[in-house]
Amino acid sequence: MERLRALGITGAFVSVTTLFLAWGFIASNNDPLIVALRAAFHLNYTEALAIQLVSFLAYGLMSLPAASLGNRIGPVTTILIALGLMIAGCTAVRLVLPLDSYGAILAALFVLAVGITALQVSANPLAAALGPVHTSHFRLNFAQTFNSLGVVMGVNYGASVMLGEKVIAAGQGQVSGPVERAEVLQAVGQAFTLMAVLLATLAAFFWTQRRRIAAAAEQLAPAPQASVLDALHSRWARFGALAIGLYVGAEVSIGSIMINFLHRDAILGLPLEDGGRYLANLYWGGALAGRFIGSILLTRVRATWLLGLCAAMAAVLCGVALADAGPVSGFAALAVGLFNSIMFPTIFSLTLERSGVSQSSTSGLLCLAIVGGAALPFLVGRLADTTSLAWAFVVPAAAYLVIAGFAWRAGTSRIVSERL
């Protein structure tokens, strides 16, 4: 009986990891989308990074409602609703493109971001719960490895489809006329149409697995009596929320400016399409490799120690990028991805262990905190516009130093939660 239960939990965990792959693939298309729409709509960096701000806005508005929904109907049903919203968002992007309106595209992207928010609120604690408590750090990092794989695949896909000849010819400028703009937007539409089809396939698969997953995660069954506000009374939930927000803001900010940073002659002088490949294969690929290696290390090394080391190294590499020292700065910026790798899942699981309140409520607050990171892309965009892309790296450098402080403090505290 125990063997059958263990097999059921393993099968459920495998099914849940496909969700991490999917949202990594979808969300990472923001990076090439920023480049394409910047060229199509003649946007400056601050305006183009509104694409990321829309995603942060969804986290701010919908994380707690998603957590409340999870408390009421359980994580599995919440995930199915989230996938439906993501399909609707991708379809809406395709449908509003003929309007030739950047604002309409942002509205459609908001629908997509709401679905991603609900998916993340439910999937993270679900992955952590599918197994013994002492291996939760490994499990969440391993699941996030597939998220990184999805990111690498997604950026490569988006760069190939959306950064075509018209965008490449525009370089850091804009496409020259309405015909060229229409061609760029058509490529964006093709990219999002295929994403909608892929998400529909995943939703059908997850529907067939819903009972197995619900049975394997009995401790995350609906709990209507739990309040999403409980986490606000936990000092560790609040500290973890700060660390999560800073991490996501730093990672997204660097990814958003990376293609244009590498395009500069003073750095690597890469064509935009090649810059997209470097972003996918080295920055996000580094995160993929780091999560795989980190998952193994976390079975042997204290999670707090590894988190602190990675945060400190990321800050140092941002300092090298800030120095604007040619190719060295370019490759230093790309290497940040390797050290980003274990941060999100490790901060998440360390906080779940120490919060002492409902897992769904804590997860909701942690995902809500992602909106706090919205200030980082805005600051990065302003610095890029007023100074240089190199100076913009001072913002993520400061964020990583705070995360290192979180890791040190967590290492000196005790675990409150007895189970995940």
N, C-alpha and C positions, 0 to 999 in steps of 0.2 A: 504493500500500500504506500509506504513512504517513497519507494522508488518511483511509483507511478505519479505521486504528487510532485516529486522533484522534476520528473520529465515534463509535467504540465507547467510548472513554474518556468523551466528553461524555455519551453516552446512559447509561453506568453512573453518572456523577455525578448526573445528573437523577434516576435511580431512587433513589440513596442519599439525596438531599435529601427525598424523601417520608418517610423514617424520622425525620428531624429534625422535620418537621411533625407527625408522629404522636405522638412522645413529648412534644413541647411541649404538644399538645392534651390528652393524658391526664394528664400530671403537674400541669398548671396547675389541674385541677379540685380539687386539695387546698385551694385558697384558699376557694372557696365551700363546700366540704365541711366545713371547719373551722367556719364560721359556722352551717351547718345542724345539725351534730352537737352543737355547743356548746349550741344552743337545745334540741335533742331530749333530751340526756342531762344537762342542768343542769351543764355543765362550767365550770370557771374557765379563764383563758387558758393557764395552765401545762398543765392536763390536755388542753385542746383542741389545743395545739401538739404533743402526742404524735403526731399524724398526720404531722407533718413529721419527728419523731424516728424514726418507723418507716422512712421513706424513707432517712434518713441511716444507720440501722442496716443496711439492705440494702447500701448502698455499702460500709460497713465490713466486712461479712462476705463479700460476694460479688465485689468488684472483682478481687481477685487470682485467685480461682478462675475468673472469667470470662476474665481475661487468659491464664491457663494453658490454658483450653479453646480460646481463640483461637489460641494457639501450636500446639496439637495438631491442630485440625480446620479452622482458617482462619476469617476474620471472617464470611464469607457464611453458612456453616452455623451459626455461633454466633448470628448475627442471627435466623435462622429459629427457633432454639430460644428466643431472647429474646422474639420475638413470640408464640410459643405460651404462654410463662409469663404474658405480659401479658393474653392472652385469658383464661387460667385465673384470674388475679387479679380481673379485672373480673367474671367470672361468679361467683366465690366471694363477692364483696361482695354481689351480688344474692341469693345463696342463704342467706347468714347473717343477713340483715336480720330475718327472722321470729323469730330468737332474742332480739331486743331486747337485744343485748349489745354494748357499745362495744368490749370486748376482742376479741370475735370479728371485728368489723369491722376492727380494727387488724391482726389476723392475716391477713385476706384482702388488706388493703392491702400487707402485707409481701410477699406472693407477687407482686403487681403491681409493687412496687418492685424486686424481684429481677430481673424481666424488663427493666425500664427500665435498671437498672444494666448488665446484660449487653449491652443494645443500645447504650448510650452508650460502653462500653469498646471495642466493635468499630467503631461507626460513625464516631467522631471521627477516628482515624488513617486509616480507609478514605477519608473525604472529603479529608483532607489529601494522601493518596497519589495521588489520581486526577488527575495533571497535573504540570507542571514544579515544581521545588522553589521557585523564586523567586516563585511566585504562591500558595504554600500558605496564607499569612495571608489573602489575598483569598478563597481557596476555602473555608476553614473558616468565615470570617465570613459568606460568602454562604450557605453551608448553614445556619448558625445563624440567618440571617434568616428562613428557613422555620420554624425552631424557634420564633422569636418570633411569627411569624404563627400558628402552632399554639397558642401560649399565649393570644394575643388571642382567637382563636376559642373556645378551651377555656374561658376564664374567662367569656366572654359566654354560652356554652352552659350552663355549670354554674350561673351566677347565675340564668339564666332558668328552668332546670328545678328546681334544688334550693332556691333562695331564694324560695319561694312565699309566699302570704298568711300562713300560720301563722308562718313564721319572721320575716317582716317585722313582723307584729303583736307578736311577742315582743321586738322591738328588741334591746337588749343583754342581755335576760333569758332566760327559758326558756319553752317552750310549756307550756300550763297543765295538760294531762292526757294520759292514754294514747291517746285517740282522735286528738288533735292530733299526738302523737309518731308514731303510726302513719302519718299522712298525710305528715309530713316524711320518714320513712324510705321510704315508697313512692316519693316523688319522687326520693330518692337512688337507689333501685333502678332506676327508669326511666332515669336518667342513665347508670348503669354498664352497663345492658343494651345501650343503643345504642353505647356505647364498645366493648363486646366485639364487636359486629357490624362496626363500622368496622375494628377491628384484624384480624378474620378476613379481610376484603376485602383489606387491605394485605398480609397474609401470603400470600394466594393470588397477588397481583400480584408480590411479591418472589420467590416461588418460580419464576415464569416467567422472571425476569430473572437468576437466580442464576449461570448459566454466563457470561453477558456480563460481569457485574460481577467474577467471579473472574478472568476472562481479562484484564480491564483493570487489575487490581491484582496483578500477578504478584509484586511485591516483598513483598506481605503474604501470600504463600502460607504454609501450615502450616510451622512451624519447631519441631519437638518438642525440639530441643537447647537452645533458649532458656529461660532461667529467669526466672520472674516476679520473683525477688528481685534481679535484676541492677540494677534501677532504684534500689534502696536504697543502692547504692554510688556513685551519681551525686549530687554536690552540687547540680547544677541540677535534677535530678528531684525532690529533696527540697524545694528552695526553691519550685519551681513547684507542688508539692503543697500547701505551706502557703498560697500565694497563691490557688490554686483553692478550697481549703476555706473560706478567709475570704470570698472573693467569693460563693460559693454560699450560705453561711450568712447573709451580709448581705442578698443579694437575696431569699432565701426569707423571712427574718425580716420585712423591710419589707412584702412582699406579704401575709404572713399577718395582720398587724395593720392593714393599710391600710383595709379596709372599716370596721372599728370606729373607727379614728382619724378618718376623714372623717365618720363618723356623729355625732361629738361636736358639740354645739351651739357650743362654743368654737372649732371649726375650720371646718367647712362645714355641719354639721347635715343631712347627706344621709340619706335613707332607705337602709336596708341594700341594697335592690336597685339603687338608683342608685349607691351606693358601689361595688357590684360592677362596674357598667358603667364608672365612672371608673377603677377598678383595671385593668380589661381594656383600655380604649381609650386611657388616658393613661399609666399606669405601664408595662404590658406593651406597649401600642401605641407608647410612646416607645422601648422597646427594639427593637421591629420597625423603626421609622423609623431609629433610630440604627445598626442593623446594616446596613441598606441603604446609608445615607450612609457609614458606616465602611468598608464593602467597597470603595467607590469611593476614599475617602481613602487606604486602605492600598496602593493602586497608585501613590500619589504621596508619601506621608508615611511616615516611619519608624514601624514598629509600636510600638517602645518609647516614643517620644515621645507618640504618640496615647494609648497605654494610661496613661501617667503623668498626662496632662492630664485624662482622664476620671475616673481615681481621685481626683484632687485635687478636682475639681468635685463629685463625689458626696459626698465628706466635707463640703464646705462646705454643700451642700444639706441634709444630715442635721443639721448645726448649726442651720440655719434652722428645720427641723422641731422640733428640740429646744427652741428658744426659745418654742414654744407661742404664736406670734404671730398666731393667727386664720387667716383664709383664706390668708395668705402662707405659713404653715407647711404648710398642706394641699397647696398647689400645689408647694411646694418638695419635699415628700415624693414627690409624683407625678413630678416632673421627674427624680428619681434614676434612673428607668427609662431615660431617654435616655442617660445616661452609663454605666449598667450594660452597655449594648448590646454593645460590642466586647470586654469584659473576658474572658469565659470562653474564646472561641476564640483570642484573642490570647495570653493566658497559656498556653494549651494548645500552640499552635504554636511559641511562643518556647521553651518547655520541650523540645518534641520536637527542635528544632534544636540545643539545647545539651546534651542529656542524654548523648549518645554511646553509648547502649545500645539494646536492642531496642525498636522502636516499640510493640509490644503490651505489653511489660513496663512501659514508661514510661506508657502510657495506663492500664494497670491501677492503677499507683500514684497517678496523678492522680485517677482516679475513686474510689480508696480514700480519698484525702484529703478527699473531699467529706464523709465521715463526721465529720471534724474540725470541720466547720462546724455540726454538731449542737449544739455548745455555745452557738452564737449564738441560735437560736430559744429555747433554754431560758433563757438570760440575759435575752433580750428579754421572754419571758413573765413571769419573776420580777420584772423591773423594772416591767412594766405592772401587775402585781398589787400590788406594794408601794409604787410611787410613782405614775407616770402613763404613759399611752401615749406622750406626748411625750418623756419622759426615756428611754424605751426606745431612742430613736434614737442614743444615745451609743455603743451597741455596734456597729452597722454603720459609724458614723463612724470609729471606731478601726480597723476592718477595712480600710476603703478607704485609710487612711494607710499601712498595711503594704503594700498592693498598689502604691501609688505608689512605695514603696521598691523593690519587686521590679522595676518598670519601669525605674527609674533604674539599678539594678545590671545589668539585662540590656543596657541601652544601652551599658555600658562593657565588656561581655564579647564574646568571639568566638563564632561559630557553629562547633559541633563536627561535627554531622551533615552529610554531603554530600548526603543525599537523605532524603526522607520516605517 
